Amino acid sequence: MDQIRESLLKTSIATKRERFGRSITMAALILIAVIVISIFYFIASKGLSTFFVDKINVWDFLSGKTWNPSSTDAHGKPEVGALPMIVGSFLITVLSAIIATPFAIGTAVFMTEISPKNGSRILQPVIELLVGIPSVVYGFIGLTVIVPLQRHIFGGSGFGVLAGTVVLFVMILPTVTSMTVDTLRSVPHYYRESALAIGATRWQAIYKVILRAATPGILTAIVFGMARAFGEALAVQMVVGNAPILPANLTSPAATLTSILTQGIGNTVMGSMQNDVLWTLALILLLMSLVFNIIIRLIGKKGELK
């Protein structure tokens, strides 16, 4: 009797394996959380030193138009206006997303609705190839093709917002396209059948039913592409001109948050004011990544409610 009771109360091998798996999963989750929190704390502590240690006014930093941390203005304040880089980053990101969106939607519609067989056989490998190309290759192509072409057509140096927009457009196009394709394929098939059954043409079914049903997913793809474009550094740095001034037009040189970071972070002393302001730019990038993620989640919840 005692042996039977002992065998029943004994932990089985399957239970031990389950507990071990749960422990590994929980440890991995805790490790990821600790890493994320550590990154946030490190960047925030460095970035906020600009305001709490170096005593630089937050508004002056965000709205200032002159970026030259090594010098001071007439009032003896460091010239650390980040507005040109913030404007440059948003301008290039938004323009590239505006240009990429119609191409991505058109390609996705062709691959899923017009010619699924040819789309999967021809366009899918091309999109996967574009995703796998390193950013430095995009930057080098922009430097040798886009910049000289812009110089020939519009004059000037060829470096500027337009060149950066074209390079980022090509970079985010496969990402937005692949996510849009997945969204269109997830639309229930009976949506198409119902639209055709009531007399709609195939094109009417596409733009009045399928695209509208897939709108939250398409918006998510666009925002995801913008998030990638906003954080891109090397490719943009090679073609944008890296001039920390407010761009007067699309062909004038500009600078982005990432381009100034990659240029200056290795040329400053850790703990100095010149280094702290760069960490503040990194903090702005981090906060913008959070904003993009929040927008993606809100769009996803809106789609679920529908």
Backbone hydrogen bonds, N-H to C=O, Kabsch-Sander energy under -0.5 kcal/mol:
donor,donor_aa,acceptor,acceptor_aa,energy
5,R,1,M,-2.4
6,E,2,D,-2.5
7,S,3,Q,-2.3
8,L,4,I,-2.1
9,L,5,R,-2.2
10,K,6,E,-1.1
16,K,12,S,-1.9
17,R,13,I,-2.5
18,E,14,A,-2.2
19,R,15,T,-2.6
20,F,16,K,-2.5
21,G,17,R,-2.6
22,R,18,E,-2.4
23,S,19,R,-2.4
24,I,20,F,-2.4
25,T,21,G,-2.5
26,M,22,R,-2.8
27,A,23,S,-2.5
28,A,24,I,-2.4
29,L,25,T,-2.4
30,I,26,M,-2.6
31,L,27,A,-2.4
32,I,28,A,-2.4
33,A,29,L,-2.3
34,V,30,I,-2.6
35,I,31,L,-2.4
36,V,32,I,-2.5
37,I,33,A,-2.6
38,S,34,V,-2.4
39,I,35,I,-2.3
40,F,36,V,-2.4
41,Y,37,I,-2.7
42,F,38,S,-2.8
43,I,39,I,-2.6
44,A,40,F,-2.6
45,S,41,Y,-2.7
46,K,42,F,-2.0
47,G,43,I,-3.0
48,L,44,A,-2.8
49,S,45,S,-0.5
49,S,46,K,-0.5
50,T,47,G,-1.1
51,F,48,L,-1.0
52,F,48,L,-2.3
53,V,49,S,-1.9
54,D,49,S,-2.5
56,I,50,T,-2.0
61,F,57,N,-2.0
62,L,58,V,-2.4
63,S,59,W,-2.5
64,G,60,D,-1.4
67,W,244,P,-0.5
68,N,66,T,-0.6
68,N,79,E,-4.0
71,S,68,N,-2.3
73,D,77,K,-2.7
76,G,73,D,-1.7
79,E,68,N,-0.7
79,E,71,S,-1.9
80,V,78,P,-1.6
81,G,66,T,-3.3
82,A,61,F,-3.4
82,A,80,V,-0.6
83,L,64,G,-1.6
86,I,82,A,-2.2
87,V,83,L,-2.9
88,G,84,P,-2.3
89,S,85,M,-2.5
90,F,86,I,-2.3
91,L,87,V,-2.9
92,I,88,G,-2.3
93,T,89,S,-2.1
94,V,90,F,-2.9
95,L,91,L,-2.4
96,S,92,I,-2.2
97,A,93,T,-2.0
98,I,94,V,-2.5
99,I,95,L,-2.2
100,A,96,S,-2.4
101,T,97,A,-2.1
103,F,99,I,-0.8
104,A,100,A,-2.8
105,I,101,T,-2.8
106,G,102,P,-2.6
107,T,103,F,-2.5
108,A,104,A,-2.6
109,V,105,I,-2.6
110,F,106,G,-2.1
111,M,107,T,-2.3
112,T,108,A,-1.7
113,E,109,V,-3.0
114,I,109,V,-1.7
115,S,110,F,-2.9
119,G,115,S,-2.6
120,S,116,P,-2.4
121,R,117,K,-2.0
122,I,118,N,-2.9
123,L,118,N,-0.8
124,Q,119,G,-2.1
126,V,122,I,-1.1
127,I,123,L,-2.6
128,E,124,Q,-2.3
129,L,125,P,-2.1
130,L,126,V,-2.3
131,V,127,I,-2.1
132,G,128,E,-1.4
133,I,129,L,-0.6
133,I,130,L,-0.7
137,V,134,P,-0.8
138,Y,134,P,-1.3
139,G,135,S,-2.5
140,F,136,V,-2.4
141,I,137,V,-2.5
142,G,138,Y,-2.5
143,L,139,G,-2.3
144,T,140,F,-2.0
145,V,141,I,-2.1
146,I,141,I,-0.8
147,V,142,G,-2.8
149,L,145,V,-1.9
150,Q,146,I,-2.8
151,R,147,V,-2.4
152,H,148,P,-2.2
153,I,149,L,-2.1
154,F,150,Q,-2.8
155,G,150,Q,-0.6
155,G,151,R,-1.1
160,G,239,V,-1.7
161,V,252,S,-1.3
162,L,250,L,-3.2
164,G,160,G,-1.9
165,T,161,V,-2.6
166,V,162,L,-2.4
167,V,163,A,-2.1
168,L,164,G,-2.4
169,F,165,T,-2.5
170,V,166,V,-1.9
171,M,167,V,-1.7
172,I,168,L,-2.7
173,L,169,F,-1.4
176,V,172,I,-2.6
177,T,173,L,-2.7
178,S,174,P,-2.6
179,M,175,T,-1.9
180,T,176,V,-2.1
181,V,177,T,-2.6
182,D,178,S,-2.0
183,T,179,M,-1.8
184,L,180,T,-2.6
185,R,181,V,-2.3
186,S,182,D,-1.1
187,V,183,T,-0.5
187,V,184,L,-0.9
191,Y,188,P,-1.3
192,R,188,P,-0.7
192,R,189,H,-0.5
193,E,189,H,-2.0
194,S,190,Y,-2.6
195,A,191,Y,-2.0
196,L,192,R,-2.4
197,A,193,E,-2.0
198,I,194,S,-1.3
199,G,196,L,-1.3
200,A,195,A,-2.0
205,A,201,T,-2.5
206,I,202,R,-1.8
207,Y,203,W,-2.5
208,K,204,Q,-2.2
209,V,205,A,-1.0
210,I,205,A,-2.6
211,L,206,I,-3.1
213,A,209,V,-2.3
214,A,210,I,-1.8
215,T,212,R,-0.9
218,I,214,A,-2.4
219,L,215,T,-2.7
220,T,216,P,-2.1
221,A,217,G,-2.0
222,I,218,I,-2.2
223,V,219,L,-2.6
224,F,220,T,-2.5
225,G,221,A,-2.3
226,M,222,I,-2.3
227,A,223,V,-2.4
228,R,224,F,-1.9
229,A,225,G,-2.4
230,F,226,M,-2.8
231,G,227,A,-1.3
232,E,228,R,-0.6
232,E,229,A,-0.9
237,Q,233,A,-2.5
238,M,234,L,-1.5
239,V,235,A,-0.5
239,V,236,V,-1.3
240,V,236,V,-2.3
242,N,254,A,-0.8
243,A,254,A,-1.7
245,I,243,A,-2.8
252,S,249,N,-1.0
254,A,240,V,-2.1
257,L,85,M,-0.7
260,I,256,T,-2.1
261,L,257,L,-1.8
262,T,258,T,-2.6
263,Q,259,S,-1.6
264,G,260,I,-2.3
265,I,261,L,-2.5
267,N,264,G,-1.5
268,T,265,I,-0.5
272,S,269,V,-2.2
276,D,272,S,-2.4
277,V,273,M,-2.2
278,L,274,Q,-0.7
279,W,275,N,-1.7
280,T,276,D,-1.7
281,L,277,V,-1.6
282,A,278,L,-2.0
283,L,279,W,-2.0
284,I,280,T,-2.1
285,L,281,L,-2.1
286,L,282,A,-2.3
287,L,283,L,-2.6
288,M,284,I,-2.3
289,S,285,L,-2.0
290,L,286,L,-1.9
291,V,287,L,-2.2
292,F,288,M,-2.5
293,N,289,S,-2.3
294,I,290,L,-2.5
295,I,291,V,-2.5
296,I,292,F,-2.4
297,R,293,N,-2.2
298,L,294,I,-2.5
299,I,295,I,-2.5
300,G,296,I,-2.3
301,K,297,R,-2.4
302,K,298,L,-2.1
303,G,299,I,-2.1
304,E,300,G,-1.8
305,L,301,K,-2.0
306,K,302,K,-1.2
